[in-house]
Amino acid sequence: MRNLVDPVIRKLLPSKISQKTEKSLKNTSLLLGLLSAIAIVFDWYPLTMFLSFPFCVIWIYCAWLHTEPQLKWINLVFLLIYCFGILRYFFGIEMFG
């Protein structure tokens, strides 16, 4: 799986960024994470998915920059779950009943 995903990520995203840019990305991700948690508490569906999706994208990218294998794969799994949920929302797919 790694041999399939790593080249795609490397092709799409720069392999090096400045510390200032990385810090901005991580602060943006923190804000998205906090807003997502608030959306969960107040049951603001589907906002939770729309906030969590870019959160995961940022952390996947930052993990790929520093080759943190566990962090990038965990976030990739969450990203796929959010993609499924967003597609399900837009296409009105009912799963259970």
C-alpha positions in Angstrom: 0.0 0.0 0.0 2.8 2.3 0.9 4.3 1.9 -2.6 1.1 3.1 -4.1 0.3 6.1 -1.8 3.7 7.6 -1.2 4.5 8.5 -4.9 1.0 10.1 -5.2 1.5 12.2 -2.2 5.0 13.2 -3.3 3.8 14.1 -6.7 0.9 16.2 -5.4 2.5 18.0 -2.5 5.9 19.7 -2.0 8.3 17.6 0.0 9.7 20.6 1.8 8.1 23.7 3.3 9.3 26.4 5.6 8.8 26.1 9.3 6.6 29.2 9.2 4.3 27.5 6.6 4.2 24.3 8.6 3.3 26.2 11.8 0.5 27.9 9.9 -0.8 24.6 8.6 -0.7 23.1 12.1 -2.5 26.1 13.7 -5.1 25.9 11.0 -5.5 22.2 11.7 -5.8 22.9 15.4 -8.6 25.5 14.7 -10.4 23.0 12.4 -10.1 20.3 15.1 -11.6 22.6 17.8 -14.4 23.7 15.5 -15.1 20.0 14.6 -15.3 19.1 18.3 -17.7 22.0 18.9 -19.8 20.8 15.9 -19.9 17.3 17.4 -21.1 18.6 20.8 -23.8 20.7 19.2 -24.7 18.0 16.7 -24.1 20.2 13.7 -24.1 17.4 11.2 -22.7 17.4 8.4 -20.4 20.3 9.5 -18.3 17.9 11.5 -17.3 16.0 8.4 -16.5 19.2 6.4 -14.3 20.5 9.2 -12.6 17.1 9.9 -11.7 16.4 6.2 -9.2 19.3 5.8 -7.9 18.6 9.3 -7.0 15.1 8.2 -5.5 16.4 4.9 -3.2 18.8 6.8 -2.0 16.2 9.2 -1.4 13.6 6.5 0.7 16.1 4.7 2.7 17.1 7.8 3.2 13.5 8.7 4.5 12.7 5.1 6.9 15.6 5.5 8.5 14.0 8.5 7.8 10.4 7.6 5.7 9.6 10.7 4.2 6.4 9.4 1.7 5.8 12.2 0.3 9.3 12.1 0.0 9.4 8.3 -1.8 6.1 8.0 -4.2 6.8 10.9 -5.2 10.1 9.3 -5.5 8.5 5.9 -8.0 6.0 7.3 -10.0 8.8 8.9 -9.8 10.8 5.6 -11.3 7.8 3.7 -14.1 7.6 6.3 -14.9 11.3 6.0 -14.8 11.0 2.1 -17.4 8.2 2.4 -19.5 10.2 4.8 -19.4 13.3 2.6 -20.3 11.3 -0.5 -23.1 9.6 1.3 -24.4 13.0 2.5 -24.4 14.5 -1.0 -25.9 11.5 -2.7 -28.4 10.6 0.0 -27.3 7.1 0.4 -29.0 5.3 3.3 -26.9 2.5 4.9 -29.1 1.1 7.6 -32.8 1.3 7.2 
